[in-house]
């Protein structure tokens, strides 16, 4: 069932809604059907140890620093009024953490000629995001693609996410969302009519493991998965359950079997599942944010391990996807 908003006043209000955006990635091919633009929103209630987008965890702007690009000009030291820098390097990251609250926030980035200091996070209106994503309308139409909202957790900014999704549908653009599922049920209900596809993570069916590795329990996530399954039946969007496979956390046959069992026992309308092998592609981002990466010694699961785990779901009658 397609929902479009025909009220002009409401449409203008939607376009003026603003959100904190980390990045807009054009020509994405792994975030849904066809060629897509992925909009990364800032803010996430989880703190997954393996997170590949740590710059999207917090809801506010952050300074990222790429030390290997620094030329030692010391312009940043001169511009910083708060004593956070010394010889072009970070001296006190705790000062930088509060910089977004200041009137002269992130002055150090203004004359960084090699651009080794950058601000992650930009306030954008729905209209401004639409102006970017609509550049590739022809590619969406040719490939069956569209726009995917990711993060972070898009529903950490529920009003902006709702406004953007409904505005995309008003412009006949295919929509998808990638969500950890840790939001309010009413926010999922609100956006459901404007989705063509939803990717929902289920990282573990074990509450204690989930808490240890993500910083939060899974009660709300399990309830929201069941709710989204019902909503996918009502509104016709494709629901894909995703499982990031993390060695030492959820990579045993018992772990994957428990996840598959929960889905089969509680979901009737979901399209299928996708297992995502652990990778270290986001490791360098932790350094740029001044944070440590907890899983430094972890290696990706082998192809054989992934085949073994996929077979468990396949044998249970679950359709498997790979985007």
N, C-alpha and C positions, 0 to 999 in steps of 0.2 A: 504494500500500500504506500503510494507516494504522497508525501505531505509537502505542500508549498505554502508560504506565507504571503497572502495577497493584500495585507493591510499596509498601506504606504507608511503611515506613522510608525508602526511597529518595525517595519523594515529599516527605516532610518535609524531607529534606536539600536537595532541589531548591528548596523554598520559602524556605529560610533562606539560600541563596546570595545574596551581596550584590554589587552593582556600582555604578559611578560613572555617574550619569545626568545629562545636561545639561538635557534638557527632555522633557516628554511632551505631544504636540500632539494634541488630540482633533479629530474631524471633518475629517480630512485626505482629500483626494479625488484626489491625484496619485501616491500611493505604492502602487498596486495596485488590485485590483477593489473596487468598492463604497465605502462610507463606512468610514474606517479611523482607528485611533489609531496615531500614529507615536511610537516610543520612541527618542530620540536618546541614544546612548551616547557617552561621552568616550573619546578615544584614537584615533589614526590613524597608520600608519607612513608615509603619504605627506604631502607638503607642496605640494599643487597650487597654482600661482600664482593660480588663479581661485576657489579654495575659497570657497563661500558660507556655510560653517559653521565659521569658524576657531576659534570657542570650543570646538569638539569635538575639536580636534587633540591636545591634551595630555590625559594620563590623570588629572590631578589638578585640584583646585578652583582657579579663577582669579577675581580681582576684575575686574569690568567697571564702567566709569565713563562715565556719560552727562552730559558737561559742560554741555550746554544746559539740563539740569534742575536744576543746582546753584543753591541760594539763598544760598550764602555764610555759612551758620550756623557753620561751623568746628567742629562737633561731631566730625567725623572726624579733624581735626588733633589735638584734645584726646585722643581715644581711641587714636590710633596711637602705640605705644611705640617705634617703630623709625625715626622720622624720615623716613618716605617722603612725607609730605604737607606742603604749604605753602599757606596761605590757601585751603584746601579743594580745591586742585588737586594733581595728581600731580607730585611733585618728583623722585622716583627710582623708576622702574618696576622696576628690578632688585631693589629691596627687596620690592616687592609680589610679584614672581615667586617669592620664597622664603617668602612668608607662610604658605602651606599647610603648611609644615613646623613652624610654631611652635605653642606651646601656646595662645596667645591669637590664633589666626589670624583675620584679617579683622575685627578689632574695629571698624574704621572703618565697617562696614556696619550696626552694631547700632543706631545712633541717627541714621541718615540719613533724615530725615523725608520728603523728596521722593523717596526711593528711587533716587537717581541713582548710588549705589554698591550693587552687588549681587554675590553670589557665584554664579558659574556652576559647577554641579556639586553633586550631592547623592548621598550613599550611600543606596541603597535595596535592600531585599531583593526577591527574586522575588515574595513574597507581597504586599509593598507595591505593587509595580507592577501585579500582578494586580488588587488592590483598586481601582486607578484605571481600568484598561482595561475591567474588567467592568461599569462603570457604563453602558457603551454597547452591551451585548450585544444589546439589542433592535434597535438600528440596524444592527449587523453582520448579524443574521439577516434583516432586511428588505431590505438592499441587497446582500447577498453579500459584505460587507466583512470586516474583521478587524483584526489588529494587524501593523504593519510595524516591524522593527528597523532603525534607521539610525544615522547618526553624523555625523562620525567613521566609524570602522570597527568594527562590532559584534564582529568576531573579534579585536579588540585585547583584549577581555575574553571569552575563549573559554568559560570555565566558566560564567560568568553567562549568556552568550548561549545556550549549550546548555540550561542549567537553565530559562531563561525560555521558550524555544521548546517544550521538551518539556512544561512546565507548561501553556502555552497550549493545546497539543493535548490534554492531559488534560482541559481544560475545554471541548473541542470548539470552539475559536476558530481561525479561519482565520489562517495565518501567512505572513509574507513577510519577506525580508531584502534590504536594499540594501548591497552590498559592493563595495569597490574591487578585491577579488580578491587583495590582497597579504597573505595569511595563510599559515598552515601547512596543507598538504593534509589532514593528519589531522583538523584542526578542521572543515574543510568536510565530510569524510566523516562525522564524528560528528553534525553537525546535520542532514544531508540527510534522514534519515527523518522529521524533524519539520517539514518545509517544505511549504507549498502553492505558494509562488512564490519565485523568486530573481531579483533584478536585479543583474547583474554588469557593472561598467564595463570597457570596453576603450578606453582613451584614445588609444593609438597603437600601431601594430604595429612602429614604429621604436624600437629600444632606446635610441639616443642622444637622440632627441627626448623620449622618455618620461622619461629621467633628468634632462634639462635642465629640463623643465617641472613635474615632480612630485617631484623629489628622489630618485627610485629607478628602477631598471631595470624591465623588464616580464617577465623570464624566469619568475618565480614566478607572475605573473598569467596568462600564457599557459598554463602547465601547469595551473593551478587551473581555468581556463575549460574546458579539455578534460576535466578530472576531473569538474567539475560537470555537464557535458553528459552524461557517462556515468551519473552519479548521478541525473540527472533522468529518464533512461530507466528506471533501476532502480526509483525510488521514485515517479515520476509527478508530480513538481512541475513547474510552468511555469518555464522559464528564459528570461529576456529579457536580451539584451545591450544595454547602454546606452552611447552615445557622446556625451559633452559636446563640442559643436562650438565650438572656441576659435579665433578669428581669429589667424592667424600661427603656429598650432601644428599643427592637424589639419583645416583647413577647405578643403583642396584636393581635387579629384576623385581625385588619386593617393593621398592620405592615407586617405580613406574607402574607396576601392577596395581598398587593401591590408588594411584591417580586415575588410571584407566577404569578401575572398579567404581570409583566415585562418579566419574562422568557417565558411565553406563547406567548406574543406578539412579541418577538424578536428572539426566538430560535426555530429551527426546528429539530436539530439533537442531542440535549442533551439526555442523557440516563435517567436521573431522578434527584431527589433531596434528600438531607439528612439533617434533623434537628438535631443539636447537642446541648443537654442541657448544660447550664452553670455548671461549677464545680470549685472547689478551689484547685485542685491538684498542681497547680504551685505557690501557695501562699508563701510557704517557700523559694522559689527561690529569691523572692524580698528581704527578710531579708539577705540572703547570699550575695546579690549584694549591700547591703546598701541602698535599696530603700524602699519606703512605698508602700503599696498595697491599692489602692483607693477604692476597692469594699469590704472592710472588712466585712460589715454587710449584704452583699447580700447572699441570699439562692438560691439553685438550684430550677428550676421550677418543680412542682409536675408531677407525671406520668399522672394525669388527664389533666393538662395543655398541656403537650406534645401531648397527644392523640387528644386534641381539635385542636391544631395547625396543626398536621399532617393531620387530617380529612379535613381541609380547602384545603390543596393541593391535597389530594386524590380526593375530590369531584370536583376539577377543572380539573381532568383528568391527573394529574402528577403522574408518578411512583415514589414510595418512596423506598429508600435504607437505610440499616443500616449496617455499616461496623464495 
